[in-house]
Amino acid sequence: MPLSDSTRELCTRIASGDTEALSRFYEQQFDFMYACARRFSGRDESACLDIVHDAMLRVIRSIPRTFDTEPELRAWLSRVVRSCALDMLRAEARRRIRDRNSSRHESAHDSLADDLDERIAWLRREIEAQTMETATLIRLRHALGWTLARIGRAFNLSPGAVDGRINRALSTMRDSAKETFHEP
């Protein structure tokens, strides 16, 4: 069935940016577009209204100036609504995947952070359990980054002696860590 002159004129006016024509077009085509949104998405009223809204934005941006028949206009509108519905469904699927991956990542991250916190607390206790001199040697070397020669000068020891004391203490702590954290 051919388009009425008023509908053809309406499309031309919408393409030219006439907001009043767009309002009339929306009123005339809303029910059809909403039905298409329901059919294509299977979603509730709120989601279908969002789809119709997105479709109308596309109509504003890209409506052809003329259609020869009403079925041609409806076919074009149907494709626009279907495209918007598919975009919404794809976005929801991506969001679900992202949320699922994020929650997995967060729980793994939380678990790693808890494990790290536990190991740091354990290490602090182990260092405190060392003699005052050995604990100080470890802190100067690993917390402050002093060289073996500098530590040796401060304690009147050779760099080799400082290295030996630190390595013996760390070796003992490593063995204890393997036992405590059940590591091979």
TITI-514477 format. One line per field, with one value per residue (C-alpha): x, y, z; residue number from 1. Coordinates in steps of 0.001 Angstrom, whole numbers, plus 500000, padded with zeros to 6 digits. Example, Ala and Ser with C-alpha at 12.3 -4.5 7.8 and 13.67 -1.06 7.14 Angstrom:
BEGIN
u	(512300;513670);
v	(495500;498940);
w	(507800;507140);
pos	(1;2);
END
This chain:
BEGIN
u	(500000;501478;502428;500070;501409;501294;503526;505921;506033;506529;509609;511028;510428;512061;515102;515231;515205;511577;510843;507079;507128;509226;506679;503822;505866;506618;502926;502018;504767;505258;502925;504488;508041;507194;505686;508840;511000;508980;509202;512940;514159;511649;512304;510063;508383;511262;513829;511497;510954;514739;514974;512269;514072;517363;515552;513975;517414;518559;515441;516315;519858;519186;515610;515506;513624;511065;509560;507347;505021;503952;505350;508757;508681;507603;510267;512928;511618;511557;515238;516149;514336;515852;519321;518766;517419;520446;522780;521099;521238;524915;525732;523960;525889;529206;528298;527433;530721;532664;530919;531507;535188;535503;534007;536312;539265;538239;537832;541186;542747;541218;542519;546006;545938;544890;547640;550195;549083;549411;552910;554058;552789;554550;557796;557677;557246;560146;562453;561481;562287;565910;568600;568683;571916;570626;567287;569157;571464;568433;566641;569725;570359;566819;564722;567269;569390;572742;575691;577440;580563;578636;576907;580292;581833;578921;579249;583010;582573;583854;581350;581613;580708;577689;576623;577027;574931;572152;572096;571965;569048;567189;567813;566312;563308;562852;562781;560294;558138;558023;556850;554381;552825;553078;555271;557636);
v	(500000;503385;505844;508678;512059;513046;510094;510719;514397;513391;511321;514182;516631;514275;513937;517739;517925;518918;517962;518325;515837;513485;513711;512793;509977;508622;508624;506855;504209;503607;500609;498901;499552;498424;495177;494583;495219;492681;490104;490548;490832;488890;491420;493297;496637;498714;497065;497330;501023;501453;499637;501839;504905;503793;502973;506435;507983;506006;507089;510717;510239;508139;508094;508050;510984;508855;505410;504215;502108;501676;498099;499458;501952;499241;496830;499497;500316;496618;496280;499337;497959;494494;496006;497970;494871;492828;495599;495610;491808;491733;494504;492569;489402;491286;492883;489475;487984;490999;490853;487107;487501;490465;488600;485642;487992;489833;486636;485341;488722;488778;485269;486219;489419;487492;484937;487690;489488;486239;485615;489166;488914;485557;487009;489948;487532;485414;488408;489598;486119;486442;487869;491658;491697;489273;491084;494371;492863;491608;494976;496961;494678;494068;496962;499763;498296;498709;496941;494110;496290;499156;496808;495186;498570;499444;496149;495737;492570;491496;491617;487801;487394;489684;487723;484389;485487;486900;483819;481394;483307;483493;479794;478897;481124;479564;476076;477238;478889;475670;473808;476504;477090;473469;474199;471756);
w	(500000;499028;501702;502226;501258;504909;505958;503081;504029;507683;506786;504739;507575;510114;507839;507765;511585;512239;515887;515517;512638;514756;517566;515207;513674;517154;518059;514806;514916;518655;518980;515971;517207;520744;519420;517383;520443;522474;519699;519053;522640;524737;527490;529884;529263;530594;528321;525316;525967;526009;522694;521151;522489;520905;517663;517565;517978;514956;513057;513777;512512;509448;508205;504418;502931;501162;501165;498338;500482;504098;504166;503100;505988;508436;507145;507650;511143;511977;510987;513066;516136;515652;515413;518640;520398;519329;520479;523895;524215;523206;525689;528463;527569;527599;530947;532471;531268;532518;535924;536222;535330;537649;540598;539940;539704;542874;544888;543620;544353;547850;548497;547308;549367;552482;551870;551360;554520;556466;555088;555843;559421;559769;558370;560797;563719;562473;562146;565633;566972;565737;567959;568015;565996;563313;563012;562596;559946;557964;558192;557155;554181;552920;554230;553889;551081;552774;551183;552974;553297;554913;557382;558138;558914;561233;563153;562834;560760;557371;554488;554257;557930;557501;554430;556250;559255;557083;554819;557787;559325;555975;555286;558664;557956;554483;555973;558585;555890;553864;556919;558027;554587;553429;550449;548732);
pos	(1;2;3;4;5;6;7;8;9;10;11;12;13;14;15;16;17;18;19;20;21;22;23;24;25;26;27;28;29;30;31;32;33;34;35;36;37;38;39;40;41;42;43;44;45;46;47;48;49;50;51;52;53;54;55;56;57;58;59;60;61;62;63;64;65;66;67;68;69;70;71;72;73;74;75;76;77;78;79;80;81;82;83;84;85;86;87;88;89;90;91;92;93;94;95;96;97;98;99;100;101;102;103;104;105;106;107;108;109;110;111;112;113;114;115;116;117;118;119;120;121;122;123;124;125;126;127;128;129;130;131;132;133;134;135;136;137;138;139;140;141;142;143;144;145;146;147;148;149;150;151;152;153;154;155;156;157;158;159;160;161;162;163;164;165;166;167;168;169;170;171;172;173;174;175;176;177;178;179;180;181;182;183;184);
END
